[in-house]
Amino acid sequence: MRRDIEDKAKISRGKYCNKVSNWLDILYCVALIFLLIHLFMIQIFDFKKYRERGKMQRSSHDFAVRGDIYDRHGIKLATDRIYYNIYARPVDYSKTETPRKIAQLFSPVLGIPEATLYAKLSNTKIPVIALKKDVDRDTAKKLSKIIAENHFRSISLDKKNTREYPQGIFASHVLGFYNFDAGVSNGVELTAKDKLEHAVRATYDKTRDGKIIYNFSTDPVVPTTNPKGQDVTLTIDAAIQHVCEKELFKIIEEKGALRGAVIVMDPKNGEILGYAVYPTYDPNKFQKASNTQIKNWTLTDVYPPGSTFKTITVTSAMELGKINENSMIDDPGRMKFGPYTIENYDYKQRGAPGKINLVYLFEHSSNIGSVNVGFLMTHREFYDMLKKFGFGEKSGIDLPGESSGLLASPKFWDKGLHMTMSYGYGTSVSIMQMVSAVSALANDGVRVTPHIIKYSPEEEIEKVKRIPTVSPQTARTITKLLAMSVNNGKSCIKLDKYNVAAKTGTSRKPLENGSGYSGAMYTSTIGYLPASDPKVLIYVVVDSASKGAIWGNTVAGPVFHEVAEQTARILDLKPDKIPATGKKQ
């Protein structure tokens, strides 16, 4: 009985196994059929997709370099340098391609002792051995010839490029820097990135060991040349830039100053001819520079402009019809406002001037005169004029990091703010904002966008804005009054051959926390020449001079004089001053 039960169980298990086996056979056949259908579809109907994918696996893009940067006369300021890193792959060594043979052939070319090179090549524990980095193009060509002649497969030449600045620290804050590995950039290298990198790249096929696969569609010249981005030409004049940097660095050292800047611009079209900033750095070694050195503080930082702002106050009142060129302004020399007393810088020597004209106001930089001119306007009227001059917004210069400055809405103004605004303390501006604003006085009332890149006529229409600010008559009258104030006085900004419309300024430096003022000073001078037909606008700012008399006329003024005189010579400007003999010089 027991035996019959066991036989039945065996038969049952056999039937079950046969059933499972049959189902597995069916599943196997179905899977095989699907696989055959899939392969058929790939090879017959979808072959283009996989052909392209295979082509991409062996294709190579050519090596593109960035465009060069030049000054307005074609002097190269930034360029790419191509170099090579040499590597060996021990896995590809063979009987005819041994470390000893490679070392013998490469040693004289690389300038590495054969024993040293052999020791490197023999370290087979490393999958990729760096033989030498930063190899120049000529050396790479010699190595390529050896590799081709000996059919070496273990050696590769990794082509790289780095950005170089042939002039060193020259115009560093204008050019900025570029790092290929990190893709980090600044200055024109950043704002003109799309143009500098706009290169037409060709694609061609390569074998596993890097050899080019030539076919009928391959241009034989393309693999041997590197495509290049578009070159960029700046508005900078290298000669004027040199003068700006030399005079700025000299006054910084002489006066023990913290920072400084000199900007030279053509007020007619907004082209910046010189742009010196201190502290500076070498863009070739930007990794070693501090944030303070790299930062273009003339765009990012704001400061109280001081007495240079009086030109804006007087111009605004004249444009609104509150005064004219013959107006007489009350100047008691000092004024009390609540617990504060405001007085002219020379009150202790001159006392109360009484009634003054506008030439006197500019020549003696009258604080009280400026306040009384400012009070002729309402809060809204004054604010609207300042907005017309571009304060409270970016100038639009083609460099990164520009600040909008600080200009409070008129609803927050009171008499105190209005008063301090009149002589350059109620607002904070960037250096470029002042350059843009004063360009309207030098350009018949039209403010022009400052720019550092030389544009084509079509690009200029889009990039460079011309904004009517005041009437031509107002601009010419202010220019005449400024030139008279310079010629009447003994200021060092006066030139022998040119009438200069300019104003100096001195302002206390705010504390970093924004509450109160430090003992340091901003000294500045802004002006343009020849006054009869302005060709250049110059702005000099020196921050925290610590030696000698610290005034706009004694610190920034001498720099303005030297830059103006040498710029006039470089540009061959026609003199507009008539000497005592009655003959033009």
C-alpha positions as CSV (number, residue, x, y, z in Angstrom):
1,M,0.0,0.0,0.0
2,R,2.7,2.4,1.0
3,R,4.7,1.6,-2.1
4,D,1.7,2.5,-4.3
5,I,1.4,5.9,-2.7
6,E,5.1,6.6,-3.3
7,D,4.8,5.7,-7.0
8,K,1.8,7.9,-7.4
9,A,3.7,10.9,-5.8
10,K,6.6,10.3,-8.1
11,I,4.3,10.3,-11.2
12,S,2.7,13.6,-9.9
13,R,6.0,15.3,-9.4
14,G,7.1,14.2,-12.9
15,K,4.0,15.6,-14.5
16,Y,4.5,18.9,-12.6
17,C,8.2,19.2,-13.8
18,N,7.2,18.5,-17.3
19,K,4.6,21.1,-17.2
20,V,7.0,23.8,-15.8
21,S,9.6,22.8,-18.4
22,N,7.1,23.2,-21.2
23,W,6.2,26.7,-20.0
24,L,9.8,27.7,-19.7
25,D,10.4,26.5,-23.3
26,I,7.5,28.6,-24.4
27,L,8.7,31.7,-22.5
28,Y,12.2,31.1,-24.0
29,C,10.8,30.9,-27.5
30,V,8.7,34.1,-27.0
31,A,11.8,36.0,-25.6
32,L,13.9,34.8,-28.6
33,I,11.2,36.0,-31.0
34,F,11.0,39.4,-29.4
35,L,14.8,39.7,-29.5
36,L,14.9,38.8,-33.2
37,I,12.2,41.4,-33.9
38,H,14.1,44.0,-31.9
39,L,17.3,43.4,-33.7
40,F,15.5,43.4,-37.0
41,M,14.0,46.8,-36.2
42,I,17.4,48.3,-35.2
43,Q,19.2,47.0,-38.2
44,I,16.5,47.7,-40.8
45,F,14.3,50.6,-39.6
46,D,16.2,52.4,-36.8
47,F,19.8,52.1,-38.1
48,K,20.4,55.9,-38.5
49,K,19.9,56.6,-34.8
50,Y,22.5,54.1,-33.8
51,R,24.9,55.0,-36.6
52,E,24.8,58.6,-35.3
53,R,25.4,57.4,-31.8
54,G,28.4,55.4,-32.8
55,K,29.7,58.3,-34.8
56,M,29.4,60.5,-31.8
57,Q,31.5,58.0,-29.7
58,R,34.4,58.4,-32.0
59,S,33.9,62.1,-33.0
60,S,35.9,65.0,-31.7
61,H,35.2,68.7,-31.5
62,D,38.0,70.9,-32.4
63,F,39.8,73.0,-29.8
64,A,38.4,76.6,-29.6
65,V,40.2,79.6,-28.1
66,R,38.8,82.8,-26.9
67,G,39.1,86.0,-28.9
68,D,41.8,88.6,-28.1
69,I,41.2,91.9,-26.5
70,Y,42.8,95.1,-27.9
71,D,42.9,98.7,-27.0
72,R,41.5,101.2,-29.6
73,H,44.8,101.3,-31.5
74,G,45.4,97.6,-31.7
75,I,47.6,97.0,-28.7
76,K,46.9,93.4,-27.5
77,L,45.7,93.4,-23.9
78,A,44.4,89.8,-23.5
79,T,45.0,86.6,-25.4
80,D,45.0,82.8,-25.2
81,R,48.2,80.8,-24.8
82,I,48.0,77.1,-25.9
83,Y,50.0,74.5,-24.1
84,Y,50.1,70.8,-23.7
85,N,50.2,68.3,-20.9
86,I,52.0,65.0,-21.7
87,Y,50.7,61.7,-20.3
88,A,51.6,58.0,-20.5
89,R,49.2,55.0,-20.1
90,P,51.2,52.0,-18.9
91,V,48.4,49.6,-19.9
92,D,49.3,50.4,-23.6
93,Y,53.0,49.5,-23.3
94,S,54.2,46.8,-25.6
95,K,57.4,45.0,-26.6
96,T,58.2,47.8,-29.1
97,E,56.9,50.6,-26.8
98,T,58.8,50.2,-23.6
99,P,59.5,52.8,-20.8
100,R,63.2,52.6,-21.7
101,K,62.6,53.4,-25.4
102,I,60.1,56.2,-24.6
103,A,62.5,57.7,-22.1
104,Q,65.4,57.6,-24.6
105,L,63.4,59.4,-27.3
106,F,61.6,61.9,-25.1
107,S,64.4,62.9,-22.8
108,P,66.2,65.4,-25.1
109,V,62.9,66.9,-26.3
110,L,61.4,67.4,-22.8
111,G,64.6,68.4,-21.2
112,I,64.2,65.8,-18.5
113,P,67.1,63.4,-17.6
114,E,66.6,60.0,-19.1
115,A,66.9,58.2,-15.8
116,T,64.3,60.5,-14.2
117,L,61.9,60.0,-17.1
118,Y,62.4,56.3,-17.1
119,A,61.6,56.1,-13.4
120,K,58.4,57.9,-14.0
121,L,57.4,55.7,-16.9
122,S,58.2,52.5,-15.0
123,N,55.6,53.3,-12.2
124,T,53.0,51.0,-13.7
125,K,50.8,51.2,-10.5
126,I,49.5,54.5,-11.7
127,P,47.0,54.2,-14.6
128,V,47.9,57.6,-16.1
129,I,51.4,59.1,-15.6
130,A,51.9,62.8,-16.0
131,L,55.3,63.2,-17.7
132,K,55.4,67.0,-18.1
133,K,52.9,69.8,-18.0
134,D,52.7,73.3,-19.6
135,V,54.7,72.2,-22.7
136,D,54.8,74.8,-25.5
137,R,53.5,74.2,-29.1
138,D,56.9,73.7,-30.7
139,T,57.9,71.0,-28.2
140,A,54.5,69.3,-28.7
141,K,55.1,69.2,-32.4
142,K,58.4,67.4,-31.9
143,L,56.8,64.9,-29.6
144,S,54.0,64.3,-32.1
145,K,56.5,63.5,-34.8
146,I,58.2,61.0,-32.5
147,I,54.9,59.4,-31.6
148,A,53.8,59.1,-35.2
149,E,57.2,57.7,-36.4
150,N,57.2,55.0,-33.7
151,H,53.5,54.3,-33.6
152,F,53.3,54.9,-29.9
153,R,49.9,54.3,-28.4
154,S,50.6,54.9,-24.7
155,I,51.5,58.6,-25.0
156,S,48.8,61.3,-25.2
157,L,49.2,65.1,-25.6
158,D,46.4,66.9,-23.8
159,K,45.9,70.3,-25.4
160,K,45.0,73.1,-23.0
161,N,44.8,76.9,-23.1
162,T,45.2,79.6,-20.5
163,R,44.4,83.3,-20.6
164,E,47.3,85.7,-20.7
165,Y,47.5,89.4,-20.1
166,P,50.7,90.7,-21.8
167,Q,50.6,94.1,-20.1
168,G,50.4,92.7,-16.5
169,I,48.5,94.9,-14.1
170,F,47.7,97.4,-17.0
171,A,43.9,98.1,-17.0
172,S,43.3,95.1,-14.8
173,H,39.9,96.2,-13.5
174,V,38.7,96.9,-17.1
175,L,39.9,93.6,-18.5
176,G,39.1,91.5,-15.5
177,F,40.3,87.9,-15.7
178,Y,39.2,84.4,-17.0
179,N,39.9,81.0,-15.6
180,F,39.3,78.1,-18.1
181,D,39.2,75.4,-15.5
182,A,36.6,77.0,-13.2
183,G,34.8,79.1,-15.9
184,V,35.2,82.2,-13.6
185,S,35.5,85.6,-15.1
186,N,35.3,89.3,-14.4
187,G,35.5,92.7,-16.2
188,V,35.2,92.7,-20.0
189,E,36.1,89.0,-19.9
190,L,32.7,88.6,-18.4
191,T,30.5,91.2,-20.1
192,A,31.9,90.3,-23.6
193,K,32.0,86.5,-22.9
194,D,29.5,85.6,-25.6
195,K,31.5,87.5,-28.3
196,L,34.9,86.3,-27.1
197,E,33.7,82.6,-27.1
198,H,31.6,82.8,-30.3
199,A,33.7,80.4,-32.4
200,V,32.4,78.2,-35.2
201,R,33.4,74.7,-34.1
202,A,34.0,71.9,-36.7
203,T,33.5,68.2,-35.8
204,Y,35.5,65.3,-37.2
205,D,35.9,61.6,-36.4
206,K,38.8,60.1,-34.5
207,T,39.9,56.6,-33.8
208,R,40.4,55.3,-30.2
209,D,44.1,56.3,-30.2
210,G,43.2,59.8,-31.4
211,K,44.0,59.6,-35.1
212,I,41.7,61.5,-37.4
213,I,39.4,59.5,-39.7
214,Y,39.3,61.3,-43.0
215,N,36.4,60.9,-45.4
216,F,35.0,62.9,-48.3
217,S,33.3,65.4,-46.0
218,T,36.4,66.1,-43.8
219,D,38.2,69.4,-44.5
220,P,41.9,68.4,-44.3
221,V,42.7,71.9,-43.0
222,V,40.2,72.0,-40.1
223,P,41.9,69.5,-37.8
224,T,45.2,71.4,-38.0
225,T,43.7,74.8,-37.0
226,N,42.0,76.0,-33.9
227,P,38.8,78.0,-34.2
228,K,38.8,81.3,-32.4
229,G,36.2,83.5,-30.8
230,Q,35.7,87.1,-32.0
231,D,38.2,89.7,-31.0
232,V,37.0,92.6,-28.8
233,T,38.3,96.2,-29.2
234,L,38.1,98.5,-26.3
235,T,37.7,102.3,-26.2
236,I,40.7,102.5,-24.0
237,D,43.7,104.4,-25.3
238,A,46.8,102.6,-23.9
239,A,48.8,105.9,-23.8
240,I,46.1,107.7,-21.8
241,Q,45.6,104.6,-19.6
242,H,49.3,104.6,-18.8
243,V,49.2,108.3,-17.8
244,C,46.2,107.7,-15.6
245,E,47.8,104.7,-13.8
246,K,51.2,106.4,-13.4
247,E,49.7,109.6,-11.9
248,L,47.3,107.8,-9.7
249,F,49.8,105.4,-8.3
250,K,52.2,108.3,-7.6
251,I,49.7,110.3,-5.6
252,I,48.6,107.2,-3.7
253,E,52.2,106.6,-2.5
254,E,52.9,110.3,-2.0
255,K,49.8,110.9,0.1
256,G,49.6,107.5,1.8
257,A,46.1,107.0,0.5
258,L,43.9,103.9,0.7
259,R,42.3,103.9,-2.7
260,G,41.9,106.0,-5.8
261,A,40.6,106.2,-9.3
262,V,41.1,108.2,-12.5
263,I,38.6,108.1,-15.4
264,V,39.0,109.8,-18.7
265,M,36.0,109.8,-21.0
266,D,34.9,111.4,-24.3
267,P,31.7,113.2,-23.2
268,K,30.3,113.3,-26.7
269,N,30.0,109.6,-27.2
270,G,30.7,108.0,-23.8
271,E,33.9,106.2,-24.8
272,I,36.2,105.7,-21.8
273,L,39.8,106.5,-22.8
274,G,41.4,105.8,-19.5
275,Y,40.2,103.9,-16.4
276,A,42.7,103.5,-13.6
277,V,41.8,101.9,-10.3
278,Y,43.8,101.3,-7.1
279,P,44.3,98.9,-5.4
280,T,45.2,96.9,-8.4
281,Y,46.3,93.3,-9.2
282,D,47.9,91.2,-12.0
283,P,45.1,89.3,-13.8
284,N,47.8,86.7,-14.8
285,K,47.9,85.8,-11.0
286,F,44.4,86.7,-10.0
287,Q,44.2,83.7,-7.7
288,K,46.8,85.4,-5.4
289,A,44.9,88.7,-5.3
290,S,42.7,89.7,-2.4
291,N,39.0,90.5,-2.8
292,T,39.9,94.2,-2.1
293,Q,42.4,94.2,-5.0
294,I,40.0,92.5,-7.4
295,K,36.9,94.5,-6.6
296,N,36.2,97.5,-8.9
297,W,35.1,99.8,-6.1
298,T,34.4,102.6,-8.5
299,L,31.3,100.7,-9.6
300,T,30.4,98.7,-6.5
301,D,30.9,101.3,-3.7
302,V,29.1,104.6,-3.1
303,Y,30.3,107.7,-1.3
304,P,29.2,111.3,-0.6
305,P,30.5,113.3,-3.6
306,G,31.0,116.5,-1.6
307,S,31.5,119.8,-3.4
308,T,31.7,118.4,-6.9
309,F,28.0,117.9,-6.5
310,K,27.4,121.7,-6.2
311,T,27.6,121.7,-10.0
312,I,24.5,119.5,-10.1
313,T,22.7,121.7,-7.6
314,V,23.3,124.9,-9.4
315,T,22.6,123.4,-12.8
316,S,19.3,121.9,-11.5
317,A,18.1,125.3,-10.2
318,M,19.1,127.1,-13.4
319,E,17.3,124.5,-15.6
320,L,14.1,125.0,-13.5
321,G,14.4,128.8,-13.9
322,K,15.1,129.5,-10.3
323,I,18.4,131.3,-11.1
324,N,20.3,132.6,-14.1
325,E,24.0,133.2,-14.7
326,N,23.7,136.8,-13.2
327,S,21.9,135.7,-10.1
328,M,23.2,136.9,-6.7
329,I,23.0,134.5,-3.8
330,D,22.9,135.3,-0.1
331,D,25.9,133.8,1.7
332,P,26.2,134.7,5.4
333,G,29.1,132.3,5.8
334,R,27.4,130.0,8.4
335,M,24.0,128.7,9.1
336,K,22.4,126.9,12.1
337,F,20.1,124.0,11.7
338,G,18.8,122.6,14.9
339,P,21.8,121.5,17.0
340,Y,24.1,121.6,14.0
341,T,26.0,124.5,12.5
342,I,27.0,124.6,8.8
343,E,29.7,126.9,7.6
344,N,31.9,127.6,4.6
345,Y,35.3,125.9,4.8
346,D,36.9,129.4,4.8
347,Y,34.5,131.1,7.1
348,K,37.1,131.7,9.8
349,Q,39.4,133.4,7.3
350,R,36.8,135.3,5.2
351,G,33.8,135.6,7.4
352,A,30.4,136.3,5.7
353,P,30.8,137.0,2.0
354,G,27.3,138.5,1.8
355,K,25.9,138.5,-1.7
356,I,27.8,136.3,-4.1
357,N,27.5,135.4,-7.8
358,L,27.7,131.9,-9.2
359,V,31.4,132.2,-10.2
360,Y,32.3,133.0,-6.6
361,L,30.1,130.1,-5.4
362,F,32.1,127.7,-7.5
363,E,35.5,129.3,-7.0
364,H,35.3,129.4,-3.2
365,S,33.1,126.3,-3.0
366,S,30.5,128.0,-0.9
367,N,28.4,125.5,1.2
368,I,26.0,128.2,2.4
369,G,25.5,129.6,-1.2
370,S,24.8,126.0,-2.4
371,V,22.3,125.4,0.3
372,N,20.4,128.6,-0.5
373,V,20.4,127.7,-4.2
374,G,19.1,124.3,-3.3
375,F,16.3,125.8,-1.1
376,L,14.9,127.5,-4.2
377,M,13.7,124.1,-5.3
378,T,11.0,122.0,-3.7
379,H,11.9,118.5,-2.6
380,R,10.1,117.0,-5.6
381,E,11.7,119.5,-8.1
382,F,15.2,118.8,-6.8
383,Y,14.7,115.0,-6.7
384,D,13.3,114.9,-10.3
385,M,16.3,116.8,-11.5
386,L,18.7,114.4,-9.8
387,K,16.9,111.5,-11.4
388,K,17.3,113.2,-14.8
389,F,21.1,113.3,-14.1
390,G,20.9,109.5,-13.5
391,F,21.4,109.4,-9.8
392,G,19.7,106.5,-8.0
393,E,20.1,104.2,-11.0
394,K,22.9,102.5,-12.9
395,S,24.9,104.3,-15.5
396,G,24.7,101.3,-17.8
397,I,28.4,100.9,-18.3
398,D,29.4,97.6,-19.9
399,L,31.2,96.3,-16.8
400,P,29.8,94.0,-14.1
401,G,28.9,94.9,-10.5
402,E,27.6,98.4,-10.9
403,S,25.7,99.9,-7.9
404,S,22.6,102.1,-8.3
405,G,23.7,104.5,-5.6
406,L,21.5,105.8,-2.8
407,L,18.9,108.5,-3.5
408,A,16.0,108.7,-1.1
409,S,12.4,109.2,-2.4
410,P,11.2,112.9,-1.8
411,K,8.6,111.6,0.6
412,F,11.4,110.9,3.0
413,W,13.1,114.3,2.6
414,D,13.1,116.9,5.2
415,K,14.7,120.3,5.4
416,G,17.9,118.8,6.8
417,L,18.3,116.2,4.0
418,H,17.5,118.8,1.4
419,M,20.1,121.1,2.8
420,T,22.9,118.5,3.0
421,M,21.9,117.2,-0.5
422,S,22.7,120.7,-1.9
423,Y,26.4,120.5,-1.1
424,G,26.9,116.8,-1.7
425,Y,26.2,115.0,1.6
426,G,22.6,113.9,1.4
427,T,23.1,111.2,-1.2
428,S,25.7,108.5,-2.0
429,V,26.9,108.0,-5.6
430,S,29.3,105.8,-7.5
431,I,32.2,107.3,-9.4
432,M,30.7,106.2,-12.7
433,Q,27.4,108.0,-11.8
434,M,29.2,111.3,-11.4
435,V,31.0,110.8,-14.7
436,S,27.7,110.1,-16.4
437,A,26.0,113.1,-14.8
438,V,28.6,115.6,-15.6
439,S,28.9,114.4,-19.2
440,A,25.6,116.2,-19.7
441,L,27.2,119.5,-18.9
442,A,30.0,118.8,-21.4
443,N,27.7,117.6,-24.1
444,D,25.1,120.4,-24.6
445,G,22.8,118.9,-21.9
446,V,22.7,115.3,-23.2
447,R,23.9,112.5,-20.9
448,V,25.7,109.6,-22.7
449,T,26.1,106.0,-21.5
450,P,29.7,105.4,-20.5
451,H,31.2,102.4,-22.2
452,I,34.4,100.5,-22.4
453,I,33.8,98.3,-25.5
454,K,34.1,99.8,-29.0
455,Y,30.9,99.1,-30.7
456,S,29.9,99.1,-34.4
457,P,27.4,101.8,-35.5
458,E,24.6,99.3,-35.3
459,E,25.6,98.1,-31.8
460,E,26.1,101.6,-30.6
461,I,22.5,102.5,-31.3
462,E,21.4,99.7,-29.0
463,K,24.0,99.9,-26.3
464,V,24.7,103.6,-26.0
465,K,21.9,105.8,-24.8
466,R,21.7,109.5,-25.3
467,I,19.5,111.0,-22.6
468,P,18.4,114.7,-22.8
469,T,19.0,116.1,-19.2
470,V,19.1,119.9,-19.4
471,S,18.9,122.4,-22.2
472,P,21.9,123.2,-24.3
473,Q,21.8,126.8,-23.0
474,T,21.9,125.7,-19.3
475,A,24.8,123.3,-20.0
476,R,26.8,126.0,-21.9
477,T,26.2,128.6,-19.1
478,I,27.3,126.3,-16.4
479,T,30.4,125.4,-18.4
480,K,31.2,129.1,-18.8
481,L,30.8,129.8,-15.1
482,L,33.0,126.8,-14.1
483,A,35.7,127.8,-16.5
484,M,35.6,131.4,-15.2
485,S,35.9,130.1,-11.6
486,V,39.0,128.1,-12.5
487,N,40.6,130.9,-14.4
488,N,39.9,133.4,-11.6
489,G,41.4,131.3,-8.9
490,K,44.9,129.9,-8.1
491,S,43.9,126.3,-8.3
492,C,46.4,123.8,-9.7
493,I,43.8,122.4,-12.1
494,K,44.2,125.6,-14.2
495,L,46.0,124.9,-17.6
496,D,48.0,127.3,-19.7
497,K,46.6,126.4,-23.1
498,Y,43.1,125.3,-22.3
499,N,40.0,126.6,-20.5
500,V,39.0,124.0,-18.0
501,A,35.4,123.7,-16.6
502,A,36.0,121.9,-13.4
503,K,35.1,121.6,-9.7
504,T,37.1,120.2,-6.8
505,G,35.5,118.4,-3.8
506,T,36.3,117.1,-0.3
507,S,33.9,115.0,1.7
508,R,34.1,113.1,5.0
509,K,34.2,109.4,4.7
510,P,31.2,107.6,6.4
511,L,31.9,104.8,8.9
512,E,31.4,101.3,7.5
513,N,28.3,100.7,9.7
514,G,26.7,103.8,8.1
515,S,26.4,105.7,11.4
516,G,28.5,108.9,11.5
517,Y,31.7,109.8,9.8
518,S,35.3,108.7,10.2
519,G,38.3,111.0,10.2
520,A,39.2,110.1,6.7
521,M,38.4,112.1,3.6
522,Y,37.4,111.6,-0.1
523,T,39.1,114.2,-2.2
524,S,38.1,114.7,-5.9
525,T,38.2,116.8,-9.0
526,I,35.9,116.5,-12.0
527,G,36.0,118.6,-15.1
528,Y,36.3,118.8,-18.9
529,L,38.3,120.6,-21.6
530,P,38.6,122.5,-23.8
531,A,35.7,124.3,-22.3
532,S,34.8,125.9,-25.7
533,D,34.4,122.4,-27.2
534,P,34.8,119.6,-24.7
535,K,36.7,116.6,-25.9
536,V,37.6,114.9,-22.6
537,L,36.0,114.6,-19.2
538,I,38.3,113.7,-16.3
539,Y,37.3,112.5,-12.8
540,V,39.9,111.9,-10.1
541,V,39.0,110.5,-6.7
542,V,41.4,109.7,-3.9
543,D,40.2,107.9,-0.7
544,S,41.7,108.4,2.7
545,A,44.9,110.4,1.9
546,S,46.9,110.6,5.2
547,K,49.9,113.0,4.5
548,G,50.0,116.7,4.0
549,A,47.0,119.0,3.3
550,I,44.0,116.9,2.4
551,W,41.7,118.8,0.1
552,G,40.3,118.2,-3.4
553,N,42.6,120.9,-4.7
554,T,45.8,119.5,-3.0
555,V,45.3,115.8,-3.5
556,A,43.1,115.1,-6.6
557,G,43.8,118.5,-8.2
558,P,47.5,117.8,-9.2
559,V,46.5,114.4,-10.7
560,F,43.8,116.1,-12.7
561,H,46.2,118.7,-14.0
562,E,48.8,116.1,-15.1
563,V,46.3,113.8,-16.7
564,A,44.5,116.7,-18.5
565,E,47.8,118.1,-19.8
566,Q,49.2,114.8,-21.1
567,T,45.8,113.7,-22.5
568,A,45.5,116.9,-24.4
569,R,49.0,116.3,-25.8
570,I,48.2,112.7,-26.8
571,L,45.0,113.6,-28.5
572,D,46.5,116.8,-30.0
573,L,43.6,118.9,-28.7
574,K,43.4,122.4,-30.2
575,P,44.1,125.1,-27.5
576,D,41.2,127.5,-26.7
577,K,42.9,129.9,-24.3
578,I,44.0,133.3,-25.5
579,P,47.2,134.5,-23.8
580,A,47.8,138.1,-22.8
581,T,49.4,138.9,-26.2
582,G,46.0,138.4,-27.8
583,K,47.3,135.5,-29.9
584,K,46.1,132.0,-29.6
585,Q,48.7,129.5,-28.5
